[in-house]
């Protein structure tokens, strides 16, 4: 009897505790809603003024008021990698999968992208003065770093400048919707482009205080780009004392791995950002100087980049990562050279078409070779049933031989049934415009 009564009392107490917790959660939710409503009703003001007013209203100190008003979602990272980097790495890995495994892995990537998009929405919503301008903001090619800079803006002047640009873009976008292409349409298009540029410039003027870890990451990247082949110990020794004391060669090695920096026997290499911005121009220059564009005897297109030694190996690995295609052949022996040869070869017609199309405007020496392969890929895909198909393949083979050996005075043209005087005719027979 006593035990039963005791159990009933405990259940009643537990129910009351649950009710109290629910009430507390409801009160907290109401307080958050009231705080958000108050904040969103405020005119564009300096953060300091807002903090002082809210501290008086809520009867709390300035530190608590600031922390309460300006809560920004914590950056998502998995093992030191941000989500965009992780997605990029997952997409690279996906190319190694097939069938059901590839489909399942793609679903995982899509779910991660969806979750990241929701996170970015929360970031925007947390910036009280920006929330109502979400539509034009999304046309500014925003990302996590840009949102962090927007969140770091604390003065009314900074906020008004951003809002002004967003509103101007919004108005131009509304006007252009009802216009057909013409002078006014072109004018508004240029204005919208200018507003995007102005938006980016305003963000560049807003520095974000980096954490020691991020500062070390940047120092690593700068050191590797400036001094290819540098070691983790050499990077550590070059750091300012404050960062030196916070790190070690082992920590630097781990951070370098997280940044996807290529490591060849303890020597680090990385293609700098300036090259990546012009990756196709750089690739074209590399093919011109140390690469090849050709076709084999079975009329299969072939493109490749070649480099020797450890530095060359690292460079091939970096190019492979940057281009996202091709097949690596590393540490190959060569009877003509004591150093090992490293290649990045392209065999797929689709990859070669993309590579050569992107590089074509930048070729200085091998533009003719590229045009031959692009035509070959085109007729193989669309013109196999044409009566001229087989003959044209043979002509393209001869043209490729000519472009690859025209500077060789000793080359035996007769052995390949090539009439030098007839090259112009072969060029004029192009089928690129044939539908």
C-alpha positions as CSV (number, residue, x, y, z in Angstrom):
1,X,0.0,0.0,0.0
2,X,2.8,2.4,1.0
3,X,4.8,1.4,-2.1
4,X,1.8,2.0,-4.4
5,X,1.2,5.5,-2.9
6,X,4.9,6.3,-3.2
7,X,4.9,5.3,-6.9
8,X,1.8,7.5,-7.5
9,X,3.5,10.5,-5.9
10,X,6.6,10.0,-8.0
11,X,4.6,9.8,-11.2
12,X,2.7,13.0,-10.2
13,X,6.1,14.7,-9.5
14,X,7.5,13.6,-12.9
15,X,4.4,14.9,-14.7
16,X,4.8,18.2,-12.9
17,X,8.5,18.4,-13.8
18,X,7.5,17.7,-17.5
19,X,4.9,20.5,-17.3
20,X,7.5,22.9,-15.9
21,X,9.9,22.0,-18.7
22,X,7.2,22.5,-21.3
23,X,6.3,25.9,-19.8
24,X,10.0,26.9,-19.7
25,X,10.5,25.9,-23.4
26,X,7.3,27.8,-24.3
27,X,8.6,30.9,-22.5
28,X,12.0,30.6,-24.1
29,X,10.3,30.3,-27.5
30,X,8.1,33.4,-26.8
31,X,11.2,35.4,-25.7
32,X,13.0,34.4,-28.9
33,X,10.0,35.5,-31.0
34,X,9.7,38.8,-29.1
35,X,13.4,39.4,-29.5
36,X,13.3,38.7,-33.2
37,X,10.2,40.8,-33.7
38,X,11.8,43.7,-31.8
39,X,15.0,43.4,-33.8
40,X,13.4,43.2,-37.2
41,X,11.3,46.3,-36.4
42,X,14.4,48.4,-35.8
43,X,15.7,50.8,-38.4
44,X,19.1,50.4,-39.8
45,X,21.4,51.3,-36.9
46,X,24.9,50.5,-35.5
47,X,25.1,47.3,-33.6
48,X,26.3,49.1,-30.5
49,X,23.1,51.2,-30.3
50,X,20.9,48.2,-30.7
51,X,22.8,46.3,-28.0
52,X,22.4,49.2,-25.5
53,X,18.6,49.6,-26.2
54,X,18.0,45.8,-25.9
55,X,20.1,45.5,-22.7
56,X,17.8,48.2,-21.1
57,X,14.6,46.5,-22.3
58,X,15.6,43.0,-21.3
59,X,17.4,44.2,-18.1
60,X,20.6,42.4,-18.9
61,X,24.2,43.4,-19.3
62,X,25.7,44.5,-22.7
63,X,27.7,41.3,-23.2
64,X,24.6,39.1,-22.8
65,X,22.6,41.4,-24.9
66,X,25.1,41.2,-27.8
67,X,25.3,37.5,-27.6
68,X,21.5,37.2,-27.5
69,X,20.8,39.5,-30.4
70,X,23.4,38.5,-32.9
71,X,23.5,34.7,-32.9
72,X,25.0,33.3,-36.0
73,X,24.9,29.5,-36.9
74,X,28.2,27.7,-36.3
75,X,30.2,26.8,-39.4
76,X,29.7,23.2,-40.4
77,X,32.9,21.2,-40.6
78,X,33.6,17.4,-40.8
79,X,37.1,16.5,-39.7
80,X,38.3,20.0,-40.4
81,X,36.7,20.1,-43.9
82,X,34.0,22.5,-44.8
83,X,30.9,21.2,-46.6
84,X,31.7,22.6,-50.1
85,X,35.2,20.9,-49.9
86,X,33.6,17.7,-48.7
87,X,31.1,17.7,-51.5
88,X,33.8,18.3,-54.1
89,X,35.9,15.4,-52.7
90,X,32.8,13.1,-52.7
91,X,32.1,13.9,-56.3
92,X,35.7,13.1,-57.2
93,X,35.3,9.7,-55.3
94,X,32.0,9.0,-57.0
95,X,33.8,8.7,-60.4
96,X,35.3,5.5,-59.1
97,X,31.9,3.9,-58.4
98,X,29.5,2.1,-60.7
99,X,25.9,0.9,-60.7
100,X,23.9,0.9,-57.5
101,X,26.8,2.0,-55.3
102,X,27.1,5.1,-57.5
103,X,23.4,5.9,-57.3
104,X,23.4,5.4,-53.5
105,X,26.4,7.7,-53.1
106,X,24.8,10.3,-55.3
107,X,21.8,10.3,-53.0
108,X,24.2,10.9,-50.1
109,X,25.7,13.9,-51.9
110,X,22.3,15.3,-52.7
111,X,21.2,15.0,-49.1
112,X,24.3,16.8,-48.0
113,X,23.7,19.6,-50.5
114,X,20.1,19.9,-49.3
115,X,21.3,20.1,-45.6
116,X,23.9,22.7,-46.5
117,X,21.3,24.8,-48.4
118,X,19.1,24.8,-45.3
119,X,22.1,25.9,-43.2
120,X,22.8,28.8,-45.6
121,X,19.1,29.8,-45.2
122,X,19.5,29.9,-41.4
123,X,22.6,32.0,-41.8
124,X,20.7,34.6,-43.9
125,X,17.7,34.6,-41.5
126,X,20.0,35.2,-38.6
127,X,21.2,38.5,-40.1
128,X,18.2,40.6,-39.1
129,X,18.7,43.5,-41.4
130,X,19.3,41.3,-44.5
131,X,16.5,38.8,-44.2
132,X,13.9,40.9,-46.1
133,X,16.4,41.3,-49.0
134,X,16.9,37.6,-49.4
135,X,15.7,37.5,-53.1
136,X,18.2,39.9,-54.6
137,X,20.9,38.5,-52.3
138,X,20.5,35.1,-53.9
139,X,21.3,36.6,-57.3
140,X,24.7,37.9,-56.0
141,X,26.3,34.4,-56.1
142,X,26.5,34.4,-52.3
143,X,28.4,31.7,-50.4
144,X,29.2,30.9,-46.7
145,X,32.2,33.2,-46.7
146,X,30.2,36.1,-48.1
147,X,27.4,35.6,-45.5
148,X,30.0,35.6,-42.7
149,X,31.3,39.0,-44.0
150,X,27.7,40.3,-44.1
151,X,27.2,39.2,-40.6
152,X,30.4,41.0,-39.6
153,X,29.0,44.3,-40.7
154,X,28.1,46.3,-37.6
155,X,27.8,49.9,-38.7
156,X,24.7,51.5,-40.2
157,X,26.8,52.9,-43.0
158,X,28.0,49.4,-44.1
159,X,24.5,47.9,-43.9
160,X,22.9,50.8,-45.9
161,X,25.5,50.4,-48.7
162,X,24.7,46.7,-49.1
163,X,20.9,47.3,-49.0
164,X,21.2,50.1,-51.5
165,X,23.0,47.8,-54.0
166,X,20.5,45.0,-53.4
167,X,17.5,47.3,-53.9
168,X,19.0,48.8,-57.1
169,X,19.6,45.2,-58.5
170,X,16.1,44.2,-57.5
171,X,14.5,47.2,-59.2
172,X,16.5,46.6,-62.4
173,X,15.6,42.9,-62.3
174,X,11.9,43.8,-62.1
175,X,12.1,46.3,-65.0
176,X,14.0,43.8,-67.3
177,X,11.3,41.1,-66.9
178,X,8.8,42.9,-69.1
179,X,11.3,44.0,-71.8
180,X,12.2,42.3,-75.0
181,X,15.9,42.3,-76.1
182,X,17.0,45.7,-77.2
183,X,18.8,48.9,-76.1
184,X,17.0,49.3,-72.8
185,X,17.4,45.5,-72.0
186,X,21.1,45.7,-72.7
187,X,21.5,48.8,-70.5
188,X,19.7,47.1,-67.6
189,X,21.8,44.0,-68.0
190,X,25.0,46.0,-67.7
191,X,23.6,47.8,-64.7
192,X,22.8,44.5,-63.0
193,X,26.3,43.2,-63.7
194,X,27.7,46.4,-62.2
195,X,25.6,46.0,-59.1
196,X,27.0,42.5,-58.6
197,X,30.5,43.8,-58.9
198,X,29.8,46.6,-56.4
199,X,28.4,44.1,-54.0
200,X,31.6,42.0,-54.2
201,X,33.7,45.2,-53.7
202,X,31.8,46.2,-50.6
203,X,32.4,42.7,-49.1
204,X,36.1,42.9,-49.8
205,X,36.2,46.0,-47.6
206,X,34.8,44.0,-44.6
207,X,37.6,42.0,-42.9
208,X,36.9,39.0,-40.8
209,X,39.2,38.2,-37.9
210,X,40.5,34.8,-38.7
211,X,41.1,32.1,-36.1
212,X,44.7,31.0,-35.4
213,X,43.9,27.7,-37.2
214,X,42.6,29.5,-40.3
215,X,45.7,31.8,-40.2
216,X,48.0,28.8,-40.2
217,X,46.0,27.2,-43.1
218,X,46.5,30.4,-45.1
219,X,50.2,30.5,-44.2
220,X,50.6,26.8,-45.4
221,X,48.9,27.6,-48.7
222,X,51.0,30.7,-49.3
223,X,54.2,28.9,-48.4
224,X,53.5,26.0,-50.7
225,X,52.4,28.2,-53.6
226,X,55.4,30.5,-53.2
227,X,58.0,27.7,-52.6
228,X,56.9,24.4,-54.3
229,X,58.6,21.4,-52.7
230,X,58.7,23.0,-49.2
231,X,58.4,20.6,-46.2
232,X,56.2,20.8,-43.1
233,X,59.2,21.6,-40.9
234,X,60.3,24.4,-43.2
235,X,56.8,25.8,-43.2
236,X,56.7,25.7,-39.4
237,X,60.1,27.4,-39.1
238,X,58.8,30.3,-41.4
239,X,55.8,31.0,-39.2
240,X,55.6,34.1,-36.9
241,X,56.3,33.2,-33.3
242,X,52.7,33.4,-32.2
243,X,51.7,30.8,-34.9
244,X,54.9,28.9,-34.4
245,X,54.0,28.3,-30.8
246,X,50.5,27.2,-31.7
247,X,51.6,24.6,-34.2
248,X,54.1,21.9,-35.1
249,X,55.4,20.1,-38.2
250,X,52.9,17.3,-37.4
251,X,50.0,19.7,-37.2
252,X,51.0,21.4,-40.4
253,X,51.2,18.1,-42.1
254,X,47.6,17.3,-41.0
255,X,46.3,20.7,-42.1
256,X,48.1,20.3,-45.4
257,X,46.3,17.0,-46.0
258,X,42.9,18.6,-45.0
259,X,43.6,21.3,-47.6
260,X,44.2,18.6,-50.3
261,X,47.8,19.7,-50.8
262,X,49.8,17.2,-52.8
263,X,52.6,15.5,-50.7
264,X,55.4,13.8,-52.5
265,X,57.9,12.2,-50.0
266,X,57.3,15.0,-47.5
267,X,57.5,17.8,-50.1
268,X,54.4,19.9,-50.7
269,X,53.0,21.2,-54.0
270,X,49.9,23.2,-54.9
271,X,48.6,25.0,-57.9
272,X,48.0,28.6,-56.8
273,X,44.6,30.3,-57.2
274,X,45.7,32.6,-60.0
275,X,46.5,29.5,-62.2
276,X,43.2,27.9,-61.2
277,X,41.3,31.0,-62.3
278,X,42.8,30.6,-65.7
279,X,43.1,26.8,-65.6
280,X,42.3,26.3,-69.3
281,X,44.7,28.9,-70.5
282,X,47.4,27.3,-68.3
283,X,46.6,23.8,-69.5
284,X,46.7,25.0,-73.1
285,X,50.2,26.5,-72.5
286,X,51.3,23.2,-70.8
287,X,50.1,21.1,-73.8
288,X,51.8,23.5,-76.2
289,X,55.1,23.1,-74.4
290,X,55.1,19.7,-72.7
291,X,52.1,17.8,-74.0
292,X,50.7,16.2,-77.1
293,X,47.6,16.0,-79.2
294,X,47.4,13.1,-81.6
295,X,45.5,10.0,-82.7
296,X,46.5,6.4,-82.8
297,X,46.5,4.1,-85.9
298,X,43.0,3.1,-85.1
299,X,41.8,6.7,-85.3
300,X,41.3,7.1,-81.5
301,X,41.9,10.6,-80.2
302,X,44.7,11.0,-77.6
303,X,45.8,14.0,-75.5
304,X,48.4,14.0,-72.8
305,X,50.5,16.1,-70.4
306,X,54.1,15.0,-69.6
307,X,56.4,15.9,-66.7
308,X,59.5,14.3,-65.1
309,X,60.7,13.8,-61.6
310,X,59.0,14.3,-58.2
311,X,58.0,17.9,-59.0
312,X,56.5,16.7,-62.3
313,X,54.6,14.0,-60.4
314,X,53.2,16.5,-58.0
315,X,52.2,18.7,-60.8
316,X,50.4,15.9,-62.7
317,X,48.5,15.1,-59.5
318,X,47.5,18.8,-59.0
319,X,46.4,19.1,-62.7
320,X,44.3,16.0,-62.3
321,X,42.6,17.4,-59.3
322,X,42.1,20.8,-60.9
323,X,40.7,19.5,-64.2
324,X,38.7,16.7,-62.7
325,X,39.3,14.3,-65.6
326,X,42.0,12.2,-67.3
327,X,44.0,9.2,-66.2
328,X,47.3,9.3,-64.3
329,X,50.3,7.2,-65.2
330,X,53.0,8.0,-62.6
331,X,56.6,6.9,-62.1
332,X,57.1,5.4,-65.6
333,X,60.6,4.4,-66.6
334,X,62.1,5.8,-69.8
335,X,65.1,4.5,-71.6
336,X,65.9,8.1,-72.8
337,X,65.8,9.7,-69.4
338,X,67.2,8.7,-66.0
339,X,64.3,10.5,-64.3
340,X,60.9,8.9,-64.0
341,X,58.1,10.1,-66.3
342,X,54.7,11.1,-65.2
343,X,51.7,11.5,-67.5
344,X,48.1,12.8,-67.4
345,X,46.4,11.2,-70.4
346,X,43.0,11.7,-71.8
347,X,41.3,8.8,-73.7
348,X,37.6,9.5,-73.4
349,X,36.1,11.3,-76.4
350,X,33.8,13.4,-74.1
351,X,36.8,14.4,-71.9
352,X,38.9,15.3,-74.9
353,X,36.2,17.3,-76.5
354,X,35.6,19.3,-73.3
355,X,39.4,19.8,-72.7
356,X,40.2,20.9,-76.3
357,X,37.1,23.2,-76.6
358,X,38.0,25.0,-73.4
359,X,41.7,25.2,-74.3
360,X,41.2,26.1,-78.0
361,X,41.2,29.9,-77.7
362,X,44.5,29.7,-75.7
363,X,46.6,27.4,-77.9
364,X,49.6,29.0,-79.6
365,X,51.2,25.9,-81.2
366,X,48.7,23.1,-81.3
367,X,45.5,24.7,-82.3
368,X,45.5,22.8,-85.7
369,X,46.0,19.5,-83.8
370,X,43.1,20.4,-81.5
371,X,40.7,21.2,-84.5
372,X,41.6,17.9,-86.1
373,X,40.6,15.9,-83.0
374,X,37.5,17.9,-82.5
375,X,36.4,17.1,-86.0
376,X,37.3,13.4,-85.5
377,X,35.2,13.2,-82.4
378,X,32.3,15.0,-84.2
379,X,32.2,12.7,-87.2
380,X,32.6,9.6,-85.1
381,X,29.6,10.5,-83.1
382,X,27.3,11.9,-85.9
383,X,28.5,10.9,-89.3
384,X,29.5,7.2,-89.3
385,X,26.9,6.3,-91.9
386,X,28.0,9.0,-94.3
387,X,29.7,7.8,-97.5
388,X,32.6,10.1,-96.9
389,X,33.2,9.1,-93.3
390,X,36.0,6.5,-93.8
391,X,37.9,8.7,-96.3
392,X,37.7,11.7,-94.0
393,X,39.1,9.7,-91.1
394,X,42.1,8.9,-93.2
395,X,42.5,12.5,-94.2
396,X,42.4,13.6,-90.5
397,X,45.1,11.0,-89.7
398,X,47.3,12.5,-92.4
399,X,46.7,16.0,-91.2
400,X,47.6,15.1,-87.7
401,X,50.8,13.5,-88.9
402,X,51.6,16.7,-90.8
403,X,50.9,19.0,-87.9
404,X,53.0,16.9,-85.5
405,X,56.0,16.5,-87.8
406,X,56.0,19.5,-90.2
407,X,59.1,20.9,-88.5
408,X,61.0,17.6,-89.0
409,X,63.0,17.9,-92.2
410,X,63.9,14.2,-92.2
411,X,60.4,12.9,-91.7
412,X,59.4,10.3,-94.3
413,X,56.1,11.6,-95.8
414,X,56.0,9.0,-98.4
415,X,55.9,6.2,-95.8
416,X,52.6,7.6,-94.7
417,X,51.3,8.4,-98.2
418,X,51.2,12.1,-97.4
419,X,51.4,14.7,-100.2
420,X,52.8,17.9,-98.7
421,X,51.4,20.0,-101.6
422,X,47.9,18.6,-100.9
423,X,47.6,19.5,-97.2
424,X,45.6,22.7,-98.0
425,X,43.1,20.5,-99.9
426,X,42.7,18.2,-96.9
427,X,42.2,21.2,-94.6
428,X,39.5,22.6,-96.9
429,X,37.6,19.2,-96.7
430,X,36.6,19.9,-93.1
431,X,33.3,18.4,-92.1
432,X,32.8,20.5,-89.0
433,X,29.9,22.4,-90.6
434,X,28.2,19.4,-92.1
435,X,24.9,18.7,-90.4
